[in-house]
Amino acid sequence: MNNQLLSLYEYLGKAAGEKLGKEVAEEAAKQRVGFGKKFVQNPKFTGDVMLYPRTFLDSYFKKPTLNPVSSNRDKVDDLPF
């Protein structure tokens, strides 16, 4: 399984911001996820960025799915009893 290390920018395709970066770092520490760092220098940012395993980021950013039963609540009055 490919479990490459990615920055939040690489994973999200945009800057995550300080608040989200801190939340992800805290969750990674809580789960004892291994991480890396790399130095980045560009016109918008200079400094170290954290790198996380893709599997951790996939899990962290997983969108909850809707329960299909809940979408039928409006049809309760259509029941024959």
NORBEL-V36258 format. One line per field, one symbol per residue. ss: DSSP state (h for helix, s for strand, l for the rest). A space follows every 50 residues. Layout:
BEGIN
ss->???
END
This chain:
BEGIN
ss->llllsslhhhhhlllllhhhhhhhhhhhhhllllsssssssllllsssss ssshhhhhhhlllllllllhhhhhhhhhlll
END
